[in-house]
Amino acid sequence: MTTRTSDARTGTSISSAVARLAAAAATLRPCAPVRDLLGTTDIGAAYAVQQLLTDQRLAAGGTVTGRKIGLTSPAVQQQLGVDQPDFGVLFADMDVTALPEVPSARLLQPKAEAEIAFVLGADLIDGDLDDAQIRAAVARAAAALEIVDSRIADWDITITDTVADNGSSGLYVLGENWLTLDEFEPRDVVMQLYSGDELVSEGTGAACLGDPLQALAWLARTARDYGQPLRTGQVILSGALGPMVPTPPGTTVRAELSTLGTVTATFSKDTHS
């Protein structure tokens, strides 16, 4: 009886968290954190919320195009009291590479991170998902800007808040220069991120779990464990190579990644009311 009651409470809490985050996304008005419903340690419940929100987007006609990895920096993990990364789901309408400007009106409180984008040339479903298999599955890679965003007011998040909120996903922009892993080594990439002409963030591939390919390996195993394995053609955002920076309307950010080249995004001046 106790277990059933606990399960019922958990189900109610998950449903309430879904409703709160969905309303924030629909109205573009930040909401209170959801840790009052989920607690701060039940990551499984947080992923259940994320999956239900994903199901809602799919039912509304959305298309999953990949995943993003978050919390790859040891400093951020320590800040949130966690010892593992997290992930979110990428949808086709989150890719704003082809737009002349990033639509600020779609965002609440965005920040930009410089990352490496991988495109998979093979499914990551079976096998040991070891280093060799992960490397062989990467078809190509490019510089990327992930525009993270939080539906939760003032970025007041713990691990369960950000996981439930789709890993604080927003939009993303991909660079034009695509290379294979025979042409560059992700962990050796050096990144500089500029806001206007000011250098605001620096880092390396090694800052991303020691190697962005290790981050990809973690994601492949975790996604498979949750029953949503990575598939051929999907885009995977590696996680930040350095600190994220705010991007209010009118901001232009430019990430320069050694070997991979430059990716730039200008945020439109129009905002939602």
NORJONOR-V758440 format. One record per pair of residues at least 6 apart in sequence whose ideal C-beta (glycine too) atoms are under 6 Angstrom apart, sorted by sequence separation. I is the first residue (numbers start at 1). J is the second residue. D is the distance in Angstrom with one decimal. If there is no record, write none. Layout:
i: [I;I]
j: [J;J]
d: [D;D]
This chain:
i: [24;71;96;127;162;209;223;247;256;24;38;192;193;205;208;223;38;193;255;152;192;220;254;20;191;253;72;124;20;71;151;190;252;71;122;69;70;189;251;17;120;188;69;121;150;187;249;186;187;250;17;67;68;118;119;148;216;247;249;16;17;119;149;68;148;249;118;147;215;13;66;147;187;215;13;64;65;116;117;146;186;212;65;117;186;145;62;63;115;144;208;14;18;115;208;17;142;143;112;113;142;208;14;18;207;14;18;54;112;142;110;111;140;141;203;110;203;140;202;108;201;107;201;138;201;200;135;191;195;191;117;195;110;194;193;107;192;191;189;190;189;116;96;184;97;82;86;89;94;97;114;30;80;88;94;80;88;114;134;28;87;86;88;134;134;177;177;175;175;173;129;146;129;173;144;116;124;70;68;68;125;124;124;123;123;122;145;120;143;46;50;120;143;49;47;50;119;46;143;40;46;117;118;143;145;33;31;40;43;117;143;145;38;115;116;30;33;35;115;35;115;25;35;24;34;113;114;33;21;34;113;87;85;111;112;111;112;72;72;110;112;114;72;21;104;69;17;69;67;102;104;104;101;102;103;105;105;72;101;104;105;66;66;67;68;65;66;69;28]
j: [30;77;102;133;168;215;229;253;262;31;45;199;200;212;215;230;46;201;263;161;202;230;264;31;203;265;85;137;34;85;165;204;266;86;137;85;86;205;267;34;137;205;87;139;168;205;267;205;206;269;37;87;88;138;139;168;236;267;269;37;38;140;170;90;170;271;141;170;238;37;90;171;211;239;38;89;90;141;142;172;212;238;92;144;213;173;91;92;144;174;238;45;49;146;239;49;174;175;145;146;175;241;48;52;241;49;53;89;147;178;147;148;178;179;241;149;242;180;242;149;242;149;243;181;245;245;181;241;245;242;174;253;170;254;255;170;256;257;257;258;258;186;171;259;173;159;163;166;171;174;191;108;158;166;172;159;167;193;213;108;167;167;169;216;217;260;261;261;263;263;220;237;221;265;237;212;220;167;167;169;229;229;230;231;232;232;255;232;255;160;164;234;257;164;163;166;235;163;260;158;164;235;236;261;263;152;151;160;163;237;263;265;160;237;238;153;156;158;238;160;240;151;161;151;161;240;241;161;151;164;244;219;218;244;245;246;247;208;209;247;253;255;215;165;249;215;164;219;219;265;267;268;266;267;268;270;271;239;268;271;272;234;235;236;237;235;236;239;272]
d: [5.9;5.5;5.5;5.4;4.8;4.4;5.5;5.9;5.1;4.0;5.0;5.9;5.8;5.3;5.3;5.5;5.7;3.9;5.2;5.5;5.5;5.3;4.5;5.1;4.9;5.6;5.2;5.5;5.9;4.6;5.2;5.4;4.4;5.1;4.3;5.5;4.9;4.1;4.8;4.1;5.4;6.0;5.5;3.1;4.8;4.2;5.5;4.7;5.0;4.8;4.7;5.1;4.9;5.1;5.0;4.9;5.9;5.3;4.8;5.2;5.8;5.2;3.2;5.8;5.5;5.4;5.1;4.4;5.4;4.2;4.2;4.3;4.0;5.0;6.0;5.8;5.1;5.5;5.1;5.0;4.1;3.9;5.0;3.8;5.6;4.5;4.8;4.3;4.8;5.2;5.5;5.9;5.4;5.2;4.8;4.7;5.5;3.7;5.3;4.8;4.4;5.7;5.3;4.8;5.6;5.5;5.9;5.2;5.6;4.9;5.1;5.2;4.4;5.9;4.1;4.8;2.7;5.7;5.3;5.7;4.3;5.2;4.8;5.4;5.5;4.7;5.8;4.2;5.8;5.6;5.4;5.3;5.6;4.7;4.9;5.8;4.9;5.2;5.3;4.4;5.6;5.6;4.9;4.2;5.1;4.6;5.0;6.0;5.0;4.6;4.8;5.5;5.9;4.2;5.9;5.2;2.6;4.7;5.8;5.8;5.7;5.4;4.1;5.6;4.6;5.9;3.9;5.7;3.7;5.9;4.9;5.1;5.3;4.6;5.9;5.0;4.1;4.6;5.8;5.7;4.4;6.0;4.3;5.4;5.4;5.8;5.8;5.6;5.9;4.2;5.8;5.2;4.3;3.9;5.9;5.5;5.8;3.7;4.2;4.7;4.4;5.7;4.5;5.8;5.4;5.2;6.0;5.7;6.0;5.7;4.3;5.1;4.6;5.1;4.3;3.8;5.5;5.3;4.9;5.3;5.9;5.6;5.5;3.9;5.6;3.9;5.4;4.8;5.3;5.3;4.4;5.5;5.8;4.2;5.7;5.3;4.8;4.6;4.8;5.0;4.9;3.7;5.2;5.7;4.2;4.9;5.5;5.2;6.0;5.1;4.9;4.8;5.1;4.7;5.7;5.3;5.6;3.1;4.1;5.4;4.7;3.9;3.6;5.6;4.0;5.6;5.5;4.2;4.8]
